[in-house]
Amino acid sequence: MTEKKEKKRHTFAICAYGDSPYLEECMASLACQRQGSEIICCTSTPSPYIAGLAEKYRIPLYVREGKSGIREDWLFAYGKASGELVTIAHQDDRYEKNYAGTLLSMYEKYPDMTVFCSDYATLRMEPDSGTPKLQLVNPVWLVKKLLRLPLRLKWFSDRKAVKKAALLFGNSICCPSCTYNKKLIGDQLFNSDFEFALDWDNLYQLACRPGRFVCAERPLIFYRVHSGATTKQCIEDNRRKNDETAMFRKMWPESLVKIFMHFYKKAYKAYEK
């Protein structure tokens, strides 16, 4: 008789696109978690490289047919995850070994948690040498940390006003640090027409729904900044500016939108190197 495989409560769903040189580092960090989770890999750009790494780490690989797109790829990965808690793992980033354990501990304490997130450390790739430089503190990180202050009030982080307060002046939540409660949210996630601000819009919509946002203010992921990142591409073709302007217009009058965008665009310089 075949032994029944134990169903995990949590799933890391890696979205692989192209042949990222950082994909193996991401997979290795998930395989080394102290708390075991289901790990799957999903892609709309299948290649021997991705298939080889998935086989090496014994990670099931799912291929989506059709044109690649951030929303479509994320929804596909979310749908393939069998756990009630789903982390859309970004292929360029690395996860600290206590991420899954911290997540599950928070879920035990706050069963109404719809979104879990954490602080992060930045891995900036040096353009000349290609080596990563760890940044624990930088201006963008500091602003995001300050904007997340309302979420420190975990007893009140089920209130719409508290959840929205962390999103009113920009997206203070690091997207790859997010885990979504599929059991409470359902299958329809990422219901947004945006490309760059998809995660911000998604979080704002979830903030208006029942459920608690829980943030662990410790760096549980290493967020990589490099010249090939999607963020940089969205800056260059103005998708980021257009999406962020539209998001601010959802929440603020036009006069304030212009002021916010004047200062907010300064963060784009983080990707110029």
PLY file of the C-alpha trace (Angstrom):
ply
format ascii 1.0
element vertex 273
property float x
property float y
property float z
element edge 272
property int vertex1
property int vertex2
end_header
0.00 0.00 0.00
1.31 3.46 -0.90
1.92 5.66 2.13
-0.39 8.67 2.15
1.54 11.91 1.86
0.97 14.28 4.77
-0.78 17.46 3.70
1.07 20.57 4.74
-0.71 23.57 6.19
1.51 26.01 4.34
2.74 26.18 0.75
5.63 28.10 -0.77
4.61 28.60 -4.41
7.64 29.78 -6.40
6.89 31.80 -9.52
9.76 31.15 -11.94
10.13 33.37 -15.00
12.98 33.00 -17.48
16.25 31.52 -16.28
16.96 33.60 -13.20
20.48 33.08 -11.79
18.97 33.49 -8.31
16.31 30.78 -8.58
18.43 28.06 -7.00
19.25 30.28 -4.03
15.52 30.83 -3.50
14.77 27.10 -3.71
17.60 26.23 -1.33
16.35 28.75 1.26
12.89 27.18 1.17
14.26 23.64 1.38
16.23 24.64 4.50
13.26 25.97 6.46
13.19 24.72 10.05
9.43 24.22 9.75
8.47 21.95 6.87
6.14 23.32 4.20
4.92 22.20 0.81
7.10 23.70 -1.94
5.96 23.94 -5.55
7.31 25.76 -8.58
5.12 27.30 -11.27
6.16 28.84 -14.57
4.80 30.12 -17.86
8.30 30.03 -19.39
9.36 26.37 -19.09
13.01 25.55 -19.72
15.52 22.77 -19.01
17.12 25.12 -16.44
13.96 25.50 -14.37
13.07 21.82 -14.74
16.58 20.79 -13.69
16.51 22.86 -10.51
13.02 21.64 -9.61
14.21 18.05 -10.02
17.36 18.72 -7.98
15.34 20.01 -5.02
12.48 17.54 -5.59
9.98 20.33 -6.12
6.86 19.64 -8.23
6.84 21.81 -11.35
3.63 23.13 -12.91
3.57 24.81 -16.32
0.95 27.38 -17.25
-0.01 27.64 -20.91
-0.51 31.04 -22.49
1.16 34.44 -22.41
3.18 35.32 -19.32
1.72 37.94 -17.01
2.31 38.79 -13.35
-1.34 38.49 -12.31
-1.96 35.35 -14.35
1.25 33.68 -13.13
0.55 34.52 -9.49
-3.05 33.30 -9.70
-1.88 30.05 -11.28
0.65 29.47 -8.49
-1.93 30.38 -5.84
-4.37 27.91 -7.35
-1.85 25.07 -7.48
-0.96 25.42 -3.79
-2.71 22.86 -1.59
-1.96 24.56 1.75
-4.49 26.87 3.37
-1.65 29.39 3.79
0.10 30.36 0.55
3.32 32.33 0.07
3.93 33.50 -3.50
7.72 33.14 -3.35
9.67 35.46 -5.66
12.46 33.70 -7.50
15.06 36.42 -6.91
14.66 36.53 -3.13
15.88 34.39 -0.27
13.82 33.36 2.74
15.21 33.25 6.27
15.07 29.75 7.81
12.50 30.76 10.45
9.99 32.29 8.01
7.58 29.34 7.93
7.87 28.70 11.67
7.10 32.33 12.50
4.17 32.34 10.09
2.57 29.23 11.59
3.15 30.51 15.13
1.32 33.73 14.26
-1.50 31.78 12.64
-2.00 29.73 15.80
-2.26 32.96 17.78
-4.42 34.83 15.26
-6.64 32.33 13.36
-8.50 35.22 11.68
-5.26 36.24 9.94
-5.85 36.83 6.23
-2.40 38.27 5.46
0.96 37.62 7.09
4.00 39.74 6.25
7.39 40.54 7.69
10.24 43.00 7.68
13.05 42.43 5.18
16.73 43.03 4.52
17.94 44.23 1.11
20.44 42.36 -1.04
21.80 44.88 -3.52
23.75 43.38 -6.39
26.96 45.31 -7.14
26.88 46.17 -10.89
30.60 45.62 -11.42
31.31 42.48 -9.45
27.82 40.98 -9.36
28.25 40.19 -5.66
25.44 40.86 -3.18
25.78 43.62 -0.62
23.58 43.25 2.44
21.76 46.41 3.52
19.97 46.22 6.83
19.10 49.94 6.76
18.33 52.25 3.83
15.91 55.18 3.28
13.23 53.16 1.46
13.30 50.44 4.14
13.02 53.06 6.90
10.00 54.75 5.32
8.23 51.40 4.85
8.94 50.43 8.45
7.45 53.70 9.71
4.38 53.28 7.51
3.81 49.80 8.98
3.55 51.17 12.52
-0.27 50.72 12.64
0.17 46.97 12.11
2.18 46.72 15.32
-1.17 47.05 17.08
-2.01 43.40 16.51
-5.03 43.54 18.82
-6.57 46.09 16.43
-5.13 44.90 13.12
-8.44 43.33 12.17
-9.94 46.84 11.91
-10.29 48.23 8.40
-8.94 51.63 9.43
-5.77 50.11 10.91
-5.10 47.90 7.90
-5.72 50.71 5.42
-3.56 53.11 7.45
-0.49 51.03 6.56
-1.29 51.48 2.85
-2.49 55.09 2.55
0.92 56.67 1.93
2.35 53.88 -0.20
2.73 50.13 -0.06
4.61 49.57 3.18
4.32 45.78 2.92
7.07 43.85 1.16
5.26 41.77 -1.46
7.43 38.60 -1.38
7.10 38.49 2.42
3.32 38.03 2.16
1.40 34.87 2.90
-2.32 34.70 2.13
-4.94 32.69 3.98
-6.64 30.79 1.17
-9.15 29.31 3.57
-10.52 32.76 4.47
-9.82 34.69 1.26
-10.95 32.06 -1.23
-9.67 31.42 -4.74
-10.14 34.92 -6.16
-6.98 36.77 -5.22
-5.11 39.53 -7.11
-8.34 40.98 -8.51
-6.62 44.02 -10.02
-5.91 45.37 -13.49
-2.56 46.84 -12.44
0.76 45.27 -13.38
3.26 46.89 -11.01
0.92 47.95 -8.17
-0.94 44.65 -8.30
0.16 43.68 -4.79
-0.64 47.12 -3.31
-4.12 47.12 -4.86
-4.67 43.54 -3.70
-3.71 44.39 -0.12
-5.94 47.47 -0.14
-8.89 45.35 -1.28
-8.15 42.75 1.40
-7.87 45.50 4.02
-11.51 46.37 3.30
-12.59 42.79 3.96
-12.88 40.91 7.29
-9.66 39.45 8.64
-6.45 40.46 10.36
-3.13 41.65 8.91
-0.26 40.29 11.01
3.25 41.66 10.56
6.38 40.16 12.13
8.77 43.10 12.45
11.88 41.05 11.94
13.66 40.48 8.61
12.42 37.08 7.46
13.32 37.56 3.80
16.24 38.97 1.84
14.83 41.17 -0.92
17.15 41.36 -3.92
17.63 44.57 -5.91
19.29 44.09 -9.31
19.25 45.50 -12.83
17.13 42.67 -14.24
14.35 42.99 -11.68
10.78 43.50 -12.85
10.62 46.60 -10.66
13.35 48.30 -12.70
11.61 47.40 -15.97
8.33 48.87 -14.68
10.11 52.12 -13.81
11.68 52.41 -17.25
8.40 51.99 -19.14
6.40 54.14 -16.65
4.16 51.29 -15.49
5.20 51.89 -11.90
4.51 55.63 -12.02
1.13 55.14 -13.73
-0.01 52.40 -11.34
1.10 54.20 -8.21
-0.57 57.42 -9.32
-3.80 55.51 -9.92
-3.56 53.89 -6.47
-3.13 57.23 -4.71
-6.14 58.56 -6.63
-8.24 55.80 -5.06
-7.47 57.20 -1.62
-6.64 60.91 -1.92
-7.72 64.08 -3.78
-5.70 65.06 -6.86
-3.87 67.90 -5.10
-2.37 65.49 -2.60
-1.66 62.84 -5.23
0.74 65.22 -6.99
2.56 65.94 -3.73
2.85 62.25 -2.83
4.14 61.29 -6.26
6.74 64.07 -6.20
8.37 62.48 -3.17
7.44 58.89 -3.92
9.28 58.87 -7.26
12.53 59.55 -5.42
12.44 55.91 -4.35
12.91 54.94 -8.00
16.57 55.94 -7.70
17.10 52.78 -5.66
17.02 50.86 -8.97
19.16 53.15 -11.09
22.43 51.36 -10.35
0 1
1 2
2 3
3 4
4 5
5 6
6 7
7 8
8 9
9 10
10 11
11 12
12 13
13 14
14 15
15 16
16 17
17 18
18 19
19 20
20 21
21 22
22 23
23 24
24 25
25 26
26 27
27 28
28 29
29 30
30 31
31 32
32 33
33 34
34 35
35 36
36 37
37 38
38 39
39 40
40 41
41 42
42 43
43 44
44 45
45 46
46 47
47 48
48 49
49 50
50 51
51 52
52 53
53 54
54 55
55 56
56 57
57 58
58 59
59 60
60 61
61 62
62 63
63 64
64 65
65 66
66 67
67 68
68 69
69 70
70 71
71 72
72 73
73 74
74 75
75 76
76 77
77 78
78 79
79 80
80 81
81 82
82 83
83 84
84 85
85 86
86 87
87 88
88 89
89 90
90 91
91 92
92 93
93 94
94 95
95 96
96 97
97 98
98 99
99 100
100 101
101 102
102 103
103 104
104 105
105 106
106 107
107 108
108 109
109 110
110 111
111 112
112 113
113 114
114 115
115 116
116 117
117 118
118 119
119 120
120 121
121 122
122 123
123 124
124 125
125 126
126 127
127 128
128 129
129 130
130 131
131 132
132 133
133 134
134 135
135 136
136 137
137 138
138 139
139 140
140 141
141 142
142 143
143 144
144 145
145 146
146 147
147 148
148 149
149 150
150 151
151 152
152 153
153 154
154 155
155 156
156 157
157 158
158 159
159 160
160 161
161 162
162 163
163 164
164 165
165 166
166 167
167 168
168 169
169 170
170 171
171 172
172 173
173 174
174 175
175 176
176 177
177 178
178 179
179 180
180 181
181 182
182 183
183 184
184 185
185 186
186 187
187 188
188 189
189 190
190 191
191 192
192 193
193 194
194 195
195 196
196 197
197 198
198 199
199 200
200 201
201 202
202 203
203 204
204 205
205 206
206 207
207 208
208 209
209 210
210 211
211 212
212 213
213 214
214 215
215 216
216 217
217 218
218 219
219 220
220 221
221 222
222 223
223 224
224 225
225 226
226 227
227 228
228 229
229 230
230 231
231 232
232 233
233 234
234 235
235 236
236 237
237 238
238 239
239 240
240 241
241 242
242 243
243 244
244 245
245 246
246 247
247 248
248 249
249 250
250 251
251 252
252 253
253 254
254 255
255 256
256 257
257 258
258 259
259 260
260 261
261 262
262 263
263 264
264 265
265 266
266 267
267 268
268 269
269 270
270 271
271 272
